[in-house]
Amino acid sequence: MKFVFLIGVFYLILIHVISKVRTQNGGQISLKVNPLDGNAVYGDVSYTIQCTITGTQATTWSWSRSSITSGTTTTLSSGRKYSIVMYPNATNLTINSIVEDDEHDYFCQATIAIGLQFQTRSRLIVNGGLLTVAISPANADVLQGQSILITCTVTGEPPTIAITWYFTHTGSEQQQTLSTLNTAKYSGGSTQNPSLTVLNFQSSDSGNYVCYASNVVGTSTSTYCALRFISNLNITASLTTHSAIVGDSKVTITCTINGAPPAIGWDWTKTPVDGGNAEIIAQGTNNAKRQIMTSATNPNLNIFSITKNDEGLYKCRAHNEKRQFMSEPVILEVLEASVRKAPGEPEISIPLDFQEGITLILSCSSAGGNPPPSVVWLRDDIVISSGTNTSTSGNVTTTTLTLTTTADDDLEVYECQTDNGFLQGPLVKTTYLVLNPSINPPGQPQIIGSHLYDLGDIVTLSCSSTGGNPLPTINWLRDDNVISTGITSSSVSGMITTALTFTAGLEDHLEVFECQADNGVLQKPLATATYIEVYFSPKLPILTGPTNLISGSSGKWTCSSMNGYPAPIISMRIQDLYYTNELSVVQSYDVIDRSYSVAGTLNLVPSSDKSRQTLCCDVSHLFNNKVPQSVCLQLTINDKEDQNIIIYAVIGLVAVLLFLILIIAVLCTCSNRNGNPQNRNSDRDVDNFPLIEPDLQAYKSVHWKW
């Protein structure tokens, strides 16, 4: 193996020497290539090496190549890849369509007449190849509506001939080509400016972006740039009713947060209605007065044991990783303690025939209710805020809706809702608009039935609708679910009536029942709602306070009655004597149990003639037979003189007992000293100490005075 290698080396040296052999006439034979070391660019059309011989002419020419790093030699011939042109004194090798594989050592070999061969080398270095594509940033959060620049840097040669951007939406695996011709959405993305700017960033733009760069060699791709959509958090705070009553157990102000990424922190602020510094109710608050729910989408605020101090403007705040957002203020008005009442059923405009393009005013009113109700208009179950106006006159709340009619309003149903948080849902009533008077929708449902029932009573609610072509179907609904049990239907002279019958339970208390009439003509059923109040007795009252008093001293008794409806009435008496001026009563309403609790406190200075008499608390309620619930305590009232005698007697008795104990102790001591023979020192003790005898006569002279 070494021998073969040495032969090869010798051959190359010989060829190099021969290339400079002198001719017989003294001239030098020389074989040269041009360029000796050349460069081409990947993708060049061609590259030519010229080989010339001086001092003689070549009889034959040949070209070969070998790898720069290895010794393998390949003979070249004219064809698609190579073009060889031969002359007596020169030859040219043209390499077509330069690629990376054309980087070699190329050998020109000339044979002269005497049979000698001359060879020389030309080295070709091919520069370039696939382009290098870099992208930045690797990831970024983009706020809604902002523009973001994705930098695409392309280096290398041959030069870029095309730039293409690809996009994969968040949550999708399908890659799509971006149209950079959409100048309203993108700018850049060309060979002159490969970088891409995404304009007015929206959620649909969230995803991975990749830059592709092409040259004659091929296409290169960047890594991806991940853009995340950061929306403005949409925060809505709302209150079912804008009023609460002192003593209410709970008020909930809801907060709904939508946006991406979701909120990572939230709190509430409270500002006095008349101005002042805002109080921050921190995230995680959970105590006897306030509670913020732990939810990134619904951090509702619960306020307990309502007082006048809870009145104010409340705002829900939240922030995601980028910005902080705040809701519009919600005003909580706290009314003085009073009995809650359901709002009056909505009274609205009758169905209207109209013409397209005119202005209509729909009006809805609700009378009464404590606290005053909110009255809103809805279309397609969405609250209408534009074009509405709310006013109050006396105890009547009215909301008007002003609209300019369009063809879309034909057969459209508008719904009015009134709610003050007292019932388990809003009361509703509907109206509709119709362009063609010949259309025959059903009549507005009419409900007959009482609102008031005792627990366990049989409830019958009847709903009727007159007219309509075809005749309508009438359904009763509860919590938006059609009721199928306890239903009976009848039809008389074009009036359809459907009755609902059930036994009143606690779960039915303050429940709203909705009647719907539908014959398929209007875009939604017509609806009317009613409610029932269920009377039930409170728990047995609890009476606390002293049972033993001294005549002339003050006593305090408290009587509590819980979870009754309607609010029970507390009175307190001793025997048949009722105390009204001395009794203070506090009433509270539990919005969860929808019941009342009442506490009465009696402050009284009873006289001794009330001793052995009973102090009673009577709780009156309206359930069943209306017999009051009573609980009593027996009083023991002592006069002051009798009390002093008792005190002195007790003191004297204690003194006698102490004196007797003292006598017994002295006698025991003397007995031990006189007669204990076992004491080894007794004789000495007797001799040294005189005998001490008790002076019994002195004791006899003691007199006790009671």
C-alpha positions in Angstrom: 0.0 0.0 0.0 2.8 2.4 0.8 4.5 1.4 -2.4 1.5 2.4 -4.5 1.3 5.7 -2.6 4.9 6.5 -3.3 4.5 5.7 -7.0 1.6 8.2 -7.1 3.6 10.9 -5.5 6.5 10.3 -7.9 4.1 10.5 -10.8 2.8 13.9 -9.7 6.3 15.3 -9.2 7.2 14.0 -12.6 4.2 15.6 -14.3 5.0 18.9 -12.6 8.6 18.8 -13.8 7.7 17.7 -17.3 5.3 20.7 -17.6 8.3 22.9 -17.7 10.5 20.8 -20.0 12.5 22.7 -22.5 12.2 22.1 -26.2 15.1 21.1 -28.4 15.5 24.6 -29.5 15.8 25.7 -25.9 12.2 27.0 -25.5 10.3 26.0 -22.3 7.1 23.9 -22.5 4.6 25.3 -20.0 1.0 24.2 -19.1 -1.1 26.7 -17.2 -4.7 27.1 -16.0 -6.7 30.2 -15.4 -7.9 30.7 -12.8 -5.5 28.7 -10.7 -7.8 29.0 -7.7 -11.3 30.3 -8.4 -14.6 30.9 -6.7 -18.1 30.5 -7.8 -21.4 31.0 -6.2 -23.9 28.3 -5.7 -26.5 28.8 -8.4 -24.2 30.5 -10.9 -25.1 29.7 -14.5 -21.5 28.5 -15.3 -17.9 28.6 -14.4 -15.0 28.3 -17.0 -11.4 27.1 -16.5 -9.0 27.9 -19.4 -6.0 25.7 -19.9 -3.1 26.7 -22.3 0.2 25.1 -23.4 3.2 27.1 -24.6 6.3 25.9 -26.3 4.5 23.2 -28.3 1.1 22.0 -29.3 -1.0 19.3 -27.6 -2.0 16.3 -29.6 -4.7 15.4 -27.2 -6.4 17.1 -24.3 -8.4 15.6 -21.3 -10.0 16.9 -18.1 -10.6 15.2 -14.8 -11.5 16.1 -11.3 -10.9 14.9 -7.8 -12.3 15.8 -4.4 -10.3 18.3 -2.5 -10.2 16.0 0.5 -9.7 12.6 -1.2 -7.7 11.2 -4.0 -10.5 9.7 -6.2 -10.2 11.0 -9.7 -13.0 11.2 -12.3 -12.5 11.8 -16.0 -14.8 14.5 -17.4 -16.5 14.7 -20.8 -18.7 17.1 -22.6 -22.4 16.8 -21.8 -25.1 18.5 -19.8 -22.9 19.3 -16.9 -19.7 20.0 -18.6 -18.7 21.7 -21.9 -15.2 21.0 -23.2 -13.6 23.0 -26.1 -10.2 21.9 -27.4 -7.7 23.8 -29.5 -4.0 22.9 -30.4 -2.7 25.3 -27.8 -5.6 25.5 -25.3 -8.7 23.9 -24.0 -11.6 25.3 -21.9 -13.7 23.5 -19.3 -17.1 25.0 -18.6 -19.1 23.8 -15.6 -22.8 24.5 -15.9 -25.3 25.3 -13.1 -23.0 25.6 -10.2 -23.9 23.5 -7.1 -22.1 22.7 -4.0 -20.9 19.4 -5.4 -18.9 21.2 -8.1 -16.3 22.2 -5.5 -13.3 20.1 -6.6 -9.7 20.1 -8.0 -9.9 20.1 -11.8 -7.0 18.7 -13.8 -6.0 19.8 -17.3 -3.9 17.1 -19.1 -2.1 17.7 -22.4 -0.3 15.0 -24.5 2.4 16.2 -26.9 3.9 14.5 -30.0 6.7 12.7 -28.3 4.1 11.1 -26.0 4.8 13.1 -23.0 1.9 14.1 -20.8 1.6 17.4 -19.0 -1.0 18.1 -16.2 -1.8 21.0 -14.0 -4.6 21.7 -11.4 -7.3 24.4 -10.9 -9.2 24.5 -7.7 -12.8 25.6 -7.6 -14.4 26.8 -4.3 -18.2 27.0 -4.4 -19.6 29.6 -2.1 -23.2 29.9 -0.9 -26.0 27.4 -0.6 -29.3 27.4 1.3 -29.9 30.7 3.0 -29.8 31.2 6.7 -33.1 32.6 8.1 -33.4 34.0 11.7 -36.5 35.3 13.3 -37.2 37.5 16.3 -38.8 37.7 18.8 -39.2 34.0 19.7 -42.4 34.9 21.5 -44.3 38.0 22.5 -47.6 39.1 24.1 -49.5 41.6 21.9 -52.2 43.8 23.2 -55.5 44.0 21.3 -55.4 46.5 18.5 -51.6 47.0 18.6 -49.2 46.3 15.8 -46.2 43.9 16.1 -43.1 43.6 14.0 -41.6 40.1 13.4 -38.1 40.5 12.2 -36.9 38.1 9.6 -33.2 38.2 8.8 -31.9 36.4 5.7 -28.2 35.9 5.1 -26.2 34.0 2.5 -26.0 33.6 -1.2 -27.2 33.1 -3.8 -29.5 36.0 -3.3 -33.1 35.6 -2.1 -35.7 35.2 -4.8 -38.8 34.7 -2.6 -40.0 35.3 0.9 -43.1 33.4 2.2 -44.7 33.7 5.6 -46.7 30.9 7.2 -49.1 31.0 10.1 -50.6 28.4 12.5 -53.4 29.6 14.7 -53.3 28.9 18.4 -55.0 25.6 19.0 -54.7 24.5 15.4 -52.3 22.2 13.6 -53.0 23.5 10.1 -50.4 25.8 8.7 -51.6 28.4 6.2 -49.9 30.8 3.9 -50.2 34.5 4.8 -51.2 36.8 2.1 -48.9 39.8 2.4 -50.9 41.5 -0.3 -53.5 42.2 2.4 -52.1 45.6 3.2 -54.8 46.3 5.7 -53.5 43.4 7.9 -49.8 43.0 7.0 -46.9 45.0 5.8 -43.5 43.8 4.6 -42.8 40.1 3.9 -41.0 40.8 0.6 -37.5 40.0 -0.7 -36.6 43.7 -0.2 -38.2 43.7 3.3 -38.5 40.2 4.7 -39.8 41.3 8.1 -43.5 41.2 8.7 -45.7 43.6 10.6 -49.1 42.4 11.8 -51.5 45.3 12.0 -54.4 45.8 14.5 -53.7 42.5 16.3 -56.8 40.5 17.2 -57.4 37.0 18.7 -57.5 35.5 15.2 -53.8 36.6 14.8 -52.6 34.6 17.9 -50.4 31.7 16.9 -47.0 30.8 15.4 -45.4 32.6 12.5 -42.6 31.2 10.3 -40.4 32.9 7.7 -39.4 31.0 4.6 -36.6 32.3 2.3 -35.9 30.8 -1.1 -33.0 31.1 -3.5 -31.9 29.1 -6.5 -30.5 26.5 -4.2 -33.8 25.9 -2.3 -35.9 27.1 0.5 -34.8 27.7 4.1 -37.1 28.2 7.1 -36.8 30.0 10.4 -37.8 28.9 13.8 -41.3 30.1 14.8 -42.3 33.2 16.5 -45.2 32.6 19.0 -47.5 35.6 19.4 -50.1 35.6 22.2 -53.2 37.8 22.1 -53.7 40.0 25.1 -57.2 41.4 25.1 -58.5 44.2 27.1 -60.2 42.5 30.0 -64.0 43.1 29.7 -65.2 43.6 33.3 -68.9 44.0 34.0 -70.2 44.6 37.5 -73.9 44.4 38.2 -76.5 44.3 40.9 -79.8 42.6 40.5 -81.4 45.5 42.5 -79.7 48.8 43.1 -81.1 48.9 46.6 -80.8 46.9 49.8 -82.5 47.3 53.2 -80.8 47.7 56.5 -80.8 44.3 58.2 -80.6 42.3 55.0 -78.4 39.3 55.6 -76.6 39.5 52.3 -76.1 41.5 49.1 -74.2 40.1 46.1 -72.6 42.4 43.5 -71.6 40.2 40.5 -68.5 40.7 38.5 -68.0 39.0 35.1 -64.5 39.1 33.5 -63.8 38.0 29.9 -60.4 38.2 28.1 -57.2 36.4 27.3 -55.0 35.7 29.0 -57.3 35.4 32.0 -57.1 37.6 35.0 -54.5 36.7 37.6 -55.5 39.2 40.2 -58.7 41.0 41.2 -60.2 43.1 44.0 -63.0 45.6 44.6 -63.0 49.3 45.5 -65.7 51.1 47.4 -66.1 54.9 47.3 -68.7 56.9 49.3 -71.5 58.2 47.2 -70.7 61.8 48.2 -67.0 61.4 47.3 -63.9 60.7 49.3 -61.1 58.2 49.3 -61.6 54.7 47.8 -61.5 51.7 50.1 -59.8 48.7 48.6 -61.4 45.3 49.3 -58.5 43.0 48.7 -58.5 39.7 46.8 -59.0 36.8 49.2 -61.2 38.8 51.6 -63.4 36.4 53.5 -64.8 37.5 56.9 -68.1 38.0 58.6 -68.7 41.3 56.7 -67.3 40.7 53.2 -66.3 37.9 50.9 -64.7 38.0 47.4 -65.2 34.7 45.5 -62.0 33.1 44.3 -62.7 33.0 40.5 -60.8 34.5 37.6 -64.0 35.0 35.7 -66.6 35.7 38.5 -65.0 37.3 41.6 -68.4 38.3 43.0 -68.5 40.4 46.1 -70.8 39.3 49.0 -71.7 41.8 51.7 -73.3 40.5 54.9 -75.4 42.1 57.6 -76.3 45.2 55.6 -76.0 48.5 57.4 -76.2 52.1 56.1 -72.3 52.1 56.0 -72.4 49.6 53.1 -73.9 52.3 50.8 -71.5 53.4 48.1 -70.0 53.1 44.6 -68.4 49.7 44.0 -66.0 48.8 41.2 -64.5 45.5 40.2 -60.8 45.6 39.2 -58.7 42.9 37.6 -55.4 42.6 35.9 -53.7 40.0 33.6 -50.0 39.8 32.9 -50.0 43.2 31.1 -52.6 45.7 32.2 -55.2 46.5 34.9 -58.8 47.1 34.0 -61.8 48.3 36.0 -65.6 48.0 35.7 -68.1 50.8 35.6 -69.3 51.7 39.1 -72.3 50.0 40.6 -74.3 52.1 43.1 -75.5 50.3 46.2 -78.3 52.2 47.9 -79.1 51.1 51.4 -82.6 52.0 52.6 -83.8 52.2 56.2 -85.1 49.0 57.8 -88.6 48.1 56.5 -90.6 45.2 55.2 -89.6 43.9 51.7 -92.3 43.7 49.0 -92.4 42.2 45.6 -92.6 44.7 42.7 -95.8 45.2 40.8 -96.3 43.1 37.6 -95.1 45.0 34.5 -97.6 47.1 32.6 -96.5 47.6 29.0 -97.7 49.0 25.7 -100.2 46.9 23.8 -99.0 45.2 20.5 -98.4 47.8 17.9 -98.9 47.9 14.1 -96.2 50.0 12.6 -94.5 51.1 9.4 -90.9 50.7 8.6 -88.7 53.7 9.4 -90.9 55.4 12.0 -89.9 56.1 15.6 -91.7 54.1 18.3 -91.7 54.5 22.1 -92.4 51.4 24.1 -93.2 52.0 27.8 -93.0 49.6 30.7 -94.0 50.4 34.3 -94.0 48.7 37.7 -95.7 50.0 40.8 -94.7 49.4 44.3 -92.0 47.1 45.5 -89.5 47.5 48.3 -86.8 48.2 47.5 -87.8 49.9 44.3 -87.3 47.6 41.3 -85.2 47.9 38.2 -87.2 47.9 34.9 -85.4 46.8 31.7 -86.3 46.0 28.1 -84.9 42.9 26.3 -84.8 41.7 22.8 -83.7 38.1 22.0 -82.9 37.7 25.7 -80.4 40.6 25.6 -80.8 43.7 27.7 -81.3 46.8 25.6 -79.3 49.8 26.9 -79.4 52.1 23.8 -82.5 54.3 23.6 -83.8 53.5 27.1 -84.7 56.0 29.8 -85.8 55.2 33.4 -87.8 57.5 35.6 -89.6 57.3 39.0 -92.9 59.0 40.0 -94.1 58.2 43.4 -93.8 54.5 43.8 -94.0 53.8 40.0 -90.8 53.0 38.1 -91.1 53.4 34.3 -88.6 52.6 31.5 -89.2 53.7 28.0 -87.6 52.3 24.8 -87.3 54.6 21.8 -86.4 52.9 18.5 -86.6 53.5 14.8 -88.3 50.5 13.2 -86.7 48.4 10.4 -87.9 45.4 8.5 -86.1 43.2 11.1 -88.6 44.4 13.7 -91.5 42.7 12.0 -93.0 40.1 14.3 -90.3 40.8 16.9 -91.1 40.2 20.5 -89.9 42.8 23.1 -89.8 41.7 26.8 -90.0 43.9 29.9 -88.5 42.6 33.1 -88.9 44.1 36.6 -86.9 42.9 39.6 -85.9 44.1 43.0 -84.1 41.0 44.2 -87.0 39.9 46.5 -88.4 37.2 44.2 -86.4 34.2 42.9 -86.5 35.8 39.4 -87.8 38.8 37.5 -91.4 39.3 36.6 -91.9 39.5 32.8 -94.4 40.6 30.2 -94.0 40.9 26.5 -95.3 42.9 23.5 -94.6 42.6 19.8 -94.4 44.6 16.6 -96.1 43.6 13.3 -96.0 45.1 9.8 -98.9 43.1 8.4 -102.1 43.5 10.5 -103.5 40.4 8.9 -101.0 38.3 10.8 -102.8 36.5 13.7 -100.5 36.1 16.7 -101.9 34.8 20.0 -103.3 37.1 22.6 -101.1 38.1 25.5 -101.3 35.4 28.3 -103.5 36.3 31.3 -102.9 34.7 34.6 -105.5 34.1 37.4 -104.4 33.0 40.8 -103.6 34.2 44.3 -100.1 35.3 45.4 -100.5 34.2 49.1 -100.5 30.6 50.4 -99.8 28.8 53.6 -97.2 26.0 53.6 -99.0 22.9 52.4 -101.9 24.6 50.6 -103.0 23.5 47.1 -101.9 26.1 44.6 -103.8 26.6 41.3 -102.6 29.1 38.7 -104.6 29.5 35.5 -103.2 31.0 32.3 -105.4 31.9 29.2 -104.7 33.2 25.7 -107.5 34.3 23.4 -107.3 34.2 19.6 -104.5 33.5 17.3 -104.4 31.6 14.1 -103.5 28.8 14.5 -104.6 28.5 18.1 -101.6 28.8 20.4 -100.0 26.3 22.7 -99.7 27.4 26.4 -96.9 26.2 28.6 -96.0 26.9 32.2 -92.3 27.4 33.0 -90.2 27.5 36.1 -86.5 28.4 35.9 -86.8 28.4 32.1 -87.9 24.8 32.2 -91.3 23.6 30.9 -93.5 22.1 33.7 -95.1 18.8 32.7 -96.7 17.7 36.0 -99.9 19.1 37.4 -101.0 20.5 34.1 -104.5 20.5 32.7 -105.7 22.3 29.5 -109.0 23.3 27.9 -110.3 25.2 25.0 -113.6 27.2 24.9 -114.6 29.5 22.0 -111.1 30.2 20.9 -109.7 30.7 24.4 -107.0 28.3 25.4 -106.5 27.8 29.2 -103.8 25.8 30.9 -103.9 25.3 34.7 -101.0 24.5 37.0 -101.7 22.7 40.3 -99.2 21.8 43.0 -98.8 21.7 46.8 -97.0 24.8 48.2 -93.6 23.9 49.7 -90.7 25.9 51.1 -89.0 25.6 47.7 -91.9 27.4 46.1 -91.6 30.4 48.3 -91.2 33.6 46.2 -90.9 31.5 43.1 -91.7 33.0 39.7 -93.9 31.0 37.3 -94.0 32.1 33.7 -96.8 31.4 31.2 -95.9 31.4 27.5 -98.3 31.4 24.5 -97.0 30.5 21.1 -98.5 29.7 17.7 -95.4 30.0 15.6 -96.3 33.4 14.1 -94.0 35.6 16.2 -90.3 35.2 16.5 -90.7 34.3 20.2 -93.5 33.2 22.5 -95.5 35.8 24.4 -95.0 35.6 28.1 -96.5 36.8 31.4 -95.2 35.9 34.9 -96.6 35.6 38.4 -95.3 34.5 41.8 -96.4 33.0 45.0 -95.5 33.9 48.7 -95.6 30.9 51.1 -96.4 31.7 54.7 -94.6 29.5 57.2 -94.1 29.8 61.0 -90.7 30.7 62.5 -88.7 28.5 64.7 -89.7 28.4 68.4 -88.6 31.6 70.1 -85.7 31.7 72.5 -86.1 33.9 75.6 -83.0 34.8 77.7 -82.6 37.0 80.8 -82.5 36.9 84.6 -85.1 35.0 86.7 -84.0 36.3 90.2 -84.0 40.0 90.9 -84.1 42.5 93.7 -87.0 44.9 93.7 -85.9 48.2 92.1 -83.0 46.7 90.1 -83.0 46.7 86.3 -83.3 43.5 84.2 -82.8 42.8 80.5 -84.6 40.1 78.6 -84.1 39.2 74.9 -86.5 37.2 72.8 -85.4 35.9 69.3 -87.6 34.4 66.6 -85.9 33.1 63.4 -86.8 32.0 59.9 -90.5 32.9 59.5 -92.5 34.5 56.7 -93.9 37.1 56.8 -92.0 38.9 59.5 -93.3 37.8 62.9 -94.4 40.3 65.6 -92.8 40.1 69.0 -94.5 41.2 72.2 -93.4 40.8 75.8 -95.5 40.7 79.0 -95.6 39.8 82.7 -98.7 37.8 83.2 -101.3 39.9 81.2 -99.5 43.2 81.4 -97.8 44.0 78.0 -94.8 46.3 77.8 -94.5 48.3 74.6 -92.5 51.4 75.4 -89.8 49.3 77.1 -89.5 46.9 74.2 -87.2 47.5 71.3 -87.4 45.3 68.2 -84.9 44.6 65.4 -85.9 42.9 62.2 -83.6 41.3 59.6 -84.2 39.6 56.3 -82.2 36.5 55.1 -81.9 36.8 51.4 -80.8 33.2 51.2 -83.6 31.5 53.1 -85.9 34.3 52.1 -87.3 34.6 55.6 -87.3 37.1 58.5 -85.7 37.0 61.9 -86.9 39.3 64.7 -85.2 40.1 68.1 -87.0 42.0 70.9 -85.2 43.4 73.9 -87.0 44.4 77.1 -85.4 46.6 79.7 -87.5 46.7 82.8 -87.3 47.5 86.6 -89.8 45.0 88.0 -91.4 45.6 91.5 -91.7 42.9 94.2 -95.4 42.3 93.4 -94.2 40.6 90.1 -92.5 37.9 92.1 -93.8 34.4 91.3 -95.2 35.7 88.1 -94.1 34.7 84.5 -92.4 36.9 82.0 -93.5 35.8 78.5 -92.5 36.4 74.9 -95.3 36.0 72.4 -94.5 35.7 68.7 -97.4 36.3 66.4 -97.4 35.1 62.8 -99.8 34.6 60.0 -99.3 30.9 59.3 -102.0 28.3 59.8 -104.2 29.0 62.8 -102.2 32.1 63.7 -101.8 31.0 67.3 -98.8 32.9 68.8 -95.7 31.0 69.9 -95.0 31.7 73.5 -92.0 31.1 75.8 -91.9 32.2 79.5 -89.6 32.6 82.5 -90.8 32.6 86.1 -89.5 35.6 88.1 -88.5 35.8 91.7 -88.3 39.4 92.9 -87.2 40.1 96.5 -87.7 43.4 98.5 -84.5 45.2 99.6 -85.3 44.7 103.5 -85.9 41.0 103.1 -82.8 40.8 101.1 -80.8 42.5 103.9 -82.2 40.1 106.6 -81.2 37.2 104.5 -77.7 38.6 104.0 -77.3 39.3 107.8 -78.6 35.8 108.7 -76.1 34.2 106.3 -73.3 36.3 107.8 -74.2 35.3 111.4 -74.5 31.6 110.5 -71.0 31.7 108.9 -69.6 33.4 112.1 -71.1 30.8 114.4 -69.6 28.0 112.3 -66.2 29.7 112.3 -66.3 30.1 116.2 -67.3 26.4 116.7 -64.4 25.3 114.6 -62.0 27.5 116.7 -63.2 25.9 120.0 -62.8 22.4 118.7 -59.3 23.3 117.5 -58.3 24.6 121.0 -59.7 21.6 122.9 -57.9 19.2 120.6 -54.6 21.0 121.3 -55.0 20.8 125.1 -56.0 17.2 125.1 -52.8 16.2 123.2 -50.6 18.1 125.7 -52.2 16.5 128.9 -52.3 12.8 128.1 -49.8 11.5 125.6 -47.7 8.9 127.5 -45.8 7.9 124.5 -44.0 11.2 124.3 -40.4 10.6 125.7 -40.1 14.2 126.9 -43.5 14.4 128.6 -42.1 14.6 132.2 -39.6 17.2 131.3 -42.4 19.1 129.5 -44.6 19.0 132.6 -41.9 20.2 134.8 -40.8 23.1 132.6 -44.2 24.4 131.6 -47.2 25.2 133.8 -50.6 23.6 132.9 -52.9 25.9 131.1 -56.6 25.4 131.6 -59.2 26.9 129.5 -61.3 29.6 131.1 -64.7 28.1 130.6 -66.3 30.8 132.7 -65.0 33.4 130.3 -66.6 31.5 127.4 -69.9 31.4 129.3 -69.9 35.2 129.6 -69.9 35.6 125.8 -73.3 36.8 124.5 -74.4 36.7 120.9 -76.7 39.3 119.5 -78.7 38.6 116.4 
